[in-house]
């Protein structure tokens, strides 16, 4: 009977090590989940900011003179994948908007942004980089500007 009490008394080293490993795996899973949540939250915030900026440009076009609509075109030709070509815009309202884009996203280039004006149809393509793999993120907004 004394032998049975000694066997059941306390934990063995193996049981403690198994408990530490299980606890460590749980903590690592929580840390990974937190990192993923932060990354997805950052992506969502940046997409919301890009949507706001695109909408702001469309509003600026709406209140401008319809005769100046074509001056909003910026690097309007070329590929969609953050490498547009064509001339830069000299429209002051668009240049101010591009300054806001570069202030909102620290890793963007003015030359990567694209505004295509085809009559009343406008396409705004924003491009920015973020993340550990440095892959570009894009947002494209198509709209028809109806001047009064």
PASEBA-1860 file (N, C-alpha, C; in nm, 3 decimals):
! residues 148
1> XXXXXXXX> 0.081/-0.119/0.000/0.000/0.000/0.000/0.086/0.126/0.000 ~ 0.197/0.125/0.064/0.288/0.240/0.066/0.347/0.263/-0.073 ~ 0.366/0.156/-0.147/0.418/0.168/-0.282/0.320/0.241/-0.375 ~ 0.192/0.214/-0.363/0.093/0.279/-0.447/0.087/0.428/-0.418 ~ 0.100/0.470/-0.296/0.098/0.612/-0.261/0.217/0.685/-0.325 ~ 0.334/0.625/-0.328/0.451/0.689/-0.387/0.433/0.706/-0.537 ~ 0.375/0.614/-0.603/0.352/0.625/-0.747/0.256/0.738/-0.781 ~ 0.156/0.760/-0.702/0.054/0.859/-0.731/0.088/0.995/-0.673
9> XXXXXXXX> 0.200/1.009/-0.613/0.237/1.132/-0.546/0.319/1.221/-0.641 ~ 0.259/1.335/-0.692/0.331/1.432/-0.774/0.333/1.397/-0.922 ~ 0.393/1.488/-1.000/0.405/1.471/-1.145/0.543/1.421/-1.180 ~ 0.549/1.353/-1.289/0.680/1.311/-1.337/0.733/1.420/-1.431 ~ 0.861/1.415/-1.460/0.924/1.513/-1.547/0.863/1.509/-1.687 ~ 0.828/1.393/-1.736/0.769/1.380/-1.869/0.633/1.450/-1.875 ~ 0.554/1.435/-1.773/0.423/1.501/-1.772/0.438/1.653/-1.771 ~ 0.535/1.704/-1.698/0.561/1.848/-1.695/0.606/1.896/-1.832
17> XXXXXXXX> 0.695/1.824/-1.898/0.745/1.863/-2.031/0.632/1.863/-2.134 ~ 0.545/1.763/-2.129/0.431/1.758/-2.221/0.340/1.879/-2.198 ~ 0.316/1.914/-2.074/0.232/2.029/-2.042/0.295/2.159/-2.093 ~ 0.426/2.174/-2.080/0.497/2.293/-2.128/0.490/2.301/-2.280 ~ 0.506/2.190/-2.349/0.499/2.189/-2.496/0.359/2.227/-2.542 ~ 0.257/2.172/-2.480/0.119/2.204/-2.518/0.091/2.352/-2.493 ~ 0.134/2.403/-2.380/0.115/2.545/-2.349/0.189/2.633/-2.449 ~ 0.311/2.596/-2.485/0.390/2.674/-2.581/0.324/2.677/-2.718
25> XXXXXXXX> 0.272/2.564/-2.762/0.202/2.561/-2.891/0.079/2.651/-2.890 ~ 0.009/2.653/-2.780/-0.107/2.741/-2.767/-0.069/2.887/-2.773 ~ 0.039/2.924/-2.705/0.085/3.063/-2.708/0.133/3.101/-2.847 ~ 0.205/3.013/-2.914/0.250/3.041/-3.050/0.131/3.059/-3.145 ~ 0.029/2.979/-3.128/-0.091/2.994/-3.210/-0.159/3.129/-3.187 ~ -0.164/3.173/-3.063/-0.223/3.304/-3.032/-0.141/3.418/-3.092 ~ -0.009/3.407/-3.086/0.077/3.512/-3.143/0.059/3.518/-3.294 ~ 0.052/3.404/-3.358/0.031/3.401/-3.504/-0.105/3.458/-3.541
33> XXXXXXXX> -0.207/3.424/-3.464/-0.340/3.477/-3.490/-0.343/3.630/-3.473 ~ -0.273/3.681/-3.373/-0.266/3.825/-3.351/-0.195/3.894/-3.468 ~ -0.087/3.837/-3.517/-0.014/3.895/-3.630/-0.102/3.898/-3.755 ~ -0.176/3.793/-3.778/-0.268/3.789/-3.893/-0.377/3.894/-3.878 ~ -0.430/3.910/-3.760/-0.535/4.010/-3.736/-0.482/4.151/-3.761 ~ -0.360/4.178/-3.719/-0.301/4.311/-3.741/-0.280/4.335/-3.891 ~ -0.230/4.235/-3.963/-0.208/4.250/-4.107/-0.339/4.274/-4.181 ~ -0.442/4.196/-4.149/-0.571/4.214/-4.215/-0.635/4.347/-4.179
41> XXXXXXXX> -0.617/4.391/-4.058/-0.669/4.520/-4.016/-0.600/4.634/-4.092 ~ -0.469/4.622/-4.110/-0.395/4.723/-4.186/-0.440/4.725/-4.331 ~ -0.457/4.609/-4.391/-0.506/4.602/-4.529/-0.644/4.666/-4.543 ~ -0.733/4.638/-4.450/-0.867/4.694/-4.455/-0.864/4.847/-4.440 ~ -0.778/4.896/-4.350/-0.768/5.040/-4.331/-0.714/5.107/-4.457 ~ -0.615/5.047/-4.520/-0.558/5.104/-4.641/-0.658/5.102/-4.757 ~ -0.734/4.996/-4.769/-0.835/4.991/-4.875/-0.944/5.096/-4.852 ~ -0.982/5.115/-4.727/-1.081/5.219/-4.696/-1.026/5.358/-4.729
49> XXXXXXXX> -0.900/5.381/-4.696/-0.837/5.510/-4.728/-0.828/5.530/-4.878 ~ -0.792/5.425/-4.952/-0.784/5.436/-5.098/-0.921/5.463/-5.159 ~ -1.024/5.400/-5.107/-1.160/5.424/-5.156/-1.201/5.567/-5.130 ~ -1.169/5.617/-5.011/-1.201/5.756/-4.978/-1.129/5.852/-5.072 ~ -1.001/5.827/-5.099/-0.925/5.916/-5.188/-0.979/5.913/-5.331 ~ -1.015/5.796/-5.380/-1.072/5.787/-5.515/-1.204/5.863/-5.523 ~ -1.286/5.848/-5.420/-1.414/5.919/-5.416/-1.391/6.070/-5.409 ~ -1.289/6.110/-5.335/-1.259/6.252/-5.323/-1.218/6.311/-5.459
57> XXXXXXXX> -1.139/6.236/-5.536/-1.102/6.285/-5.669/-1.224/6.298/-5.759 ~ -1.313/6.199/-5.754/-1.435/6.208/-5.836/-1.519/6.329/-5.795 ~ -1.524/6.360/-5.667/-1.598/6.478/-5.621/-1.531/6.606/-5.671 ~ -1.400/6.609/-5.671/-1.329/6.727/-5.723/-1.358/6.745/-5.871 ~ -1.365/6.635/-5.944/-1.397/6.645/-6.086/-1.540/6.697/-6.107 ~ -1.630/6.653/-6.020/-1.770/6.693/-6.033/-1.788/6.843/-6.013 ~ -1.711/6.903/-5.924/-1.727/7.046/-5.899/-1.641/7.132/-5.991 ~ -1.559/7.067/-6.074/-1.476/7.143/-6.167/-1.554/7.175/-6.294
65> XXXXXXXX> -1.494/7.258/-6.376/-1.553/7.294/-6.504/-1.549/7.172/-6.597 ~ -1.661/7.132/-6.655/-1.662/7.015/-6.744/-1.563/7.027/-6.860 ~ -1.531/7.150/-6.900/-1.438/7.169/-7.011/-1.296/7.127/-6.972 ~ -1.267/7.120/-6.842/-1.133/7.082/-6.796/-1.123/6.933/-6.760 ~ -1.225/6.857/-6.790/-1.228/6.714/-6.749/-1.108/6.638/-6.804 ~ -1.071/6.663/-6.927/-0.961/6.587/-6.986/-0.826/6.618/-6.920 ~ -0.814/6.732/-6.852/-0.687/6.765/-6.786/-0.665/6.683/-6.660 ~ -0.767/6.610/-6.615/-0.752/6.522/-6.498/-0.684/6.391/-6.535
73> XXXXXXXX> -0.671/6.360/-6.664/-0.608/6.234/-6.706/-0.462/6.235/-6.661 ~ -0.422/6.125/-6.597/-0.285/6.115/-6.544/-0.232/5.976/-6.575 ~ -0.126/5.970/-6.656/-0.063/5.844/-6.694/-0.170/5.744/-6.740 ~ -0.250/5.789/-6.835/-0.374/5.719/-6.873/-0.356/5.600/-6.966 ~ -0.236/5.566/-7.003/-0.217/5.450/-7.090/-0.125/5.351/-7.020 ~ -0.116/5.233/-7.074/-0.024/5.133/-7.020/-0.094/5.027/-6.939 ~ -0.011/4.948/-6.875/-0.058/4.830/-6.801/-0.135/4.870/-6.676 ~ -0.216/4.777/-6.631/-0.296/4.798/-6.510/-0.214/4.770/-6.384
81> XXXXXXXX> -0.110/4.692/-6.394/-0.039/4.643/-6.276/0.064/4.743/-6.222 ~ 0.018/4.857/-6.180/0.103/4.959/-6.115/0.218/5.006/-6.202 ~ 0.202/5.003/-6.332/0.306/5.052/-6.422/0.243/5.125/-6.540 ~ 0.164/5.230/-6.511/0.100/5.302/-6.621/0.201/5.387/-6.697 ~ 0.161/5.428/-6.814/0.246/5.517/-6.893/0.159/5.631/-6.943 ~ 0.220/5.719/-7.016/0.149/5.834/-7.066/0.189/5.959/-6.989 ~ 0.142/6.073/-7.037/0.183/6.199/-6.974/0.121/6.219/-6.836 ~ 0.191/6.296/-6.755/0.139/6.334/-6.624/0.040/6.448/-6.641
89> XXXXXXXX> -0.051/6.457/-6.549/-0.148/6.567/-6.548/-0.083/6.692/-6.491 ~ -0.128/6.806/-6.539/-0.084/6.934/-6.482/-0.198/7.006/-6.413 ~ -0.312/6.940/-6.401/-0.428/6.999/-6.335/-0.396/7.020/-6.187 ~ -0.410/7.144/-6.136/-0.376/7.171/-5.995/-0.457/7.088/-5.895 ~ -0.584/7.064/-5.925/-0.667/6.985/-5.834/-0.617/6.841/-5.829 ~ -0.576/6.787/-5.942/-0.524/6.650/-5.944/-0.388/6.643/-5.876 ~ -0.304/6.743/-5.897/-0.173/6.744/-5.832/-0.187/6.752/-5.680 ~ -0.284/6.829/-5.633/-0.311/6.835/-5.489/-0.359/6.699/-5.439
97> XXXXXXXX> -0.444/6.634/-5.516/-0.494/6.501/-5.479/-0.380/6.399/-5.474 ~ -0.290/6.405/-5.572/-0.175/6.314/-5.572/-0.087/6.336/-5.450 ~ -0.075/6.460/-5.406/0.000/6.489/-5.283/-0.068/6.424/-5.162 ~ -0.200/6.424/-5.161/-0.273/6.359/-5.052/-0.254/6.207/-5.057 ~ -0.249/6.152/-5.175/-0.226/6.007/-5.190/-0.089/5.970/-5.135 ~ 0.014/6.047/-5.171/0.148/6.015/-5.122/0.161/6.040/-4.972 ~ 0.081/6.131/-4.917/0.083/6.153/-4.772/0.012/6.039/-4.699 ~ -0.093/5.985/-4.760/-0.170/5.877/-4.695/-0.097/5.744/-4.700
105> XXXXXXXX> -0.024/5.720/-4.806/0.049/5.595/-4.824/0.197/5.627/-4.839 ~ 0.278/5.599/-4.740/0.418/5.639/-4.746/0.501/5.567/-4.852 ~ 0.455/5.456/-4.902/0.534/5.381/-5.000/0.466/5.380/-5.136 ~ 0.431/5.498/-5.186/0.370/5.508/-5.319/0.450/5.604/-5.405 ~ 0.429/5.593/-5.532/0.487/5.686/-5.627/0.374/5.753/-5.704 ~ 0.391/5.880/-5.732/0.292/5.953/-5.811/0.277/5.888/-5.948 ~ 0.387/5.836/-6.002/0.383/5.776/-6.135/0.314/5.641/-6.139 ~ 0.287/5.580/-6.024/0.214/5.452/-6.021/0.063/5.470/-6.020
113> XXXXXXXX> 0.017/5.592/-5.997/-0.127/5.619/-5.991/-0.177/5.649/-6.133 ~ -0.302/5.615/-6.158/-0.354/5.630/-6.293/-0.496/5.685/-6.288 ~ -0.522/5.786/-6.370/-0.657/5.840/-6.387/-0.685/5.844/-6.536 ~ -0.789/5.773/-6.577/-0.828/5.767/-6.717/-0.960/5.840/-6.732 ~ -0.963/5.938/-6.822/-1.085/6.015/-6.848/-1.125/5.989/-6.992 ~ -1.244/5.933/-7.010/-1.298/5.904/-7.142/-1.437/5.967/-7.149 ~ -1.441/6.094/-7.181/-1.568/6.167/-7.178/-1.613/6.184/-7.035 ~ -1.730/6.129/-7.002/-1.781/6.135/-6.865/-1.740/6.013/-6.784
121> XXXXXXXX> -1.683/5.912/-6.849/-1.640/5.792/-6.778/-1.498/5.813/-6.722 ~ -1.485/5.787/-6.593/-1.357/5.808/-6.526/-1.317/5.678/-6.455 ~ -1.190/5.641/-6.470/-1.133/5.527/-6.398/-1.016/5.578/-6.315 ~ -1.021/5.549/-6.185/-0.913/5.586/-6.094/-0.850/5.457/-6.044 ~ -0.720/5.444/-6.067/-0.646/5.326/-6.019/-0.539/5.372/-5.920 ~ -0.553/5.326/-5.799/-0.454/5.355/-5.696/-0.367/5.232/-5.675 ~ -0.240/5.254/-5.652/-0.145/5.145/-5.632/-0.053/5.181/-5.516 ~ -0.036/5.088/-5.422/0.055/5.110/-5.309/0.116/4.977/-5.269
129> XXXXXXXX> 0.225/4.986/-5.194/0.294/4.865/-5.148/0.289/4.860/-4.997 ~ 0.275/4.737/-4.948/0.272/4.716/-4.805/0.297/4.569/-4.778 ~ 0.358/4.541/-4.667/0.375/4.401/-4.627/0.516/4.352/-4.645 ~ 0.537/4.233/-4.592/0.671/4.176/-4.592/0.716/4.130/-4.729 ~ 0.623/4.094/-4.817/0.663/4.048/-4.950/0.661/4.162/-5.052 ~ 0.625/4.282/-5.009/0.630/4.402/-5.093/0.543/4.392/-5.218 ~ 0.438/4.312/-5.212/0.351/4.298/-5.328/0.261/4.421/-5.339 ~ 0.235/4.465/-5.461/0.152/4.585/-5.476/0.004/4.555/-5.450
137> XXXXXXXX> -0.060/4.652/-5.390/-0.205/4.647/-5.370/-0.267/4.750/-5.463 ~ -0.378/4.716/-5.521/-0.443/4.809/-5.613/-0.590/4.824/-5.580 ~ -0.642/4.940/-5.617/-0.785/4.966/-5.606/-0.826/5.038/-5.733 ~ -0.930/4.991/-5.797/-0.980/5.055/-5.919/-1.125/5.096/-5.897 ~ -1.154/5.221/-5.928/-1.288/5.274/-5.917/-1.328/5.329/-6.053 ~ -1.440/5.282/-6.105/-1.495/5.331/-6.232/-1.623/5.407/-6.201 ~ -1.637/5.524/-6.263/-1.756/5.604/-6.236/-1.787/5.690/-6.358 ~ -1.908/5.734/-6.365/-1.950/5.828/-6.468/-1.980/5.959/-6.398
145> XXXX> -1.906/6.062/-6.435/-1.923/6.193/-6.374/-2.032/6.267/-6.451 ~ -2.136/6.303/-6.381/-2.250/6.374/-6.441/-2.245/6.521/-6.398 ~ -2.197/6.605/-6.488/-2.191/6.748/-6.456/-2.331/6.807/-6.469 ~ -2.360/6.909/-6.386/-2.494/6.971/-6.393/-2.516/7.046/-6.523
END
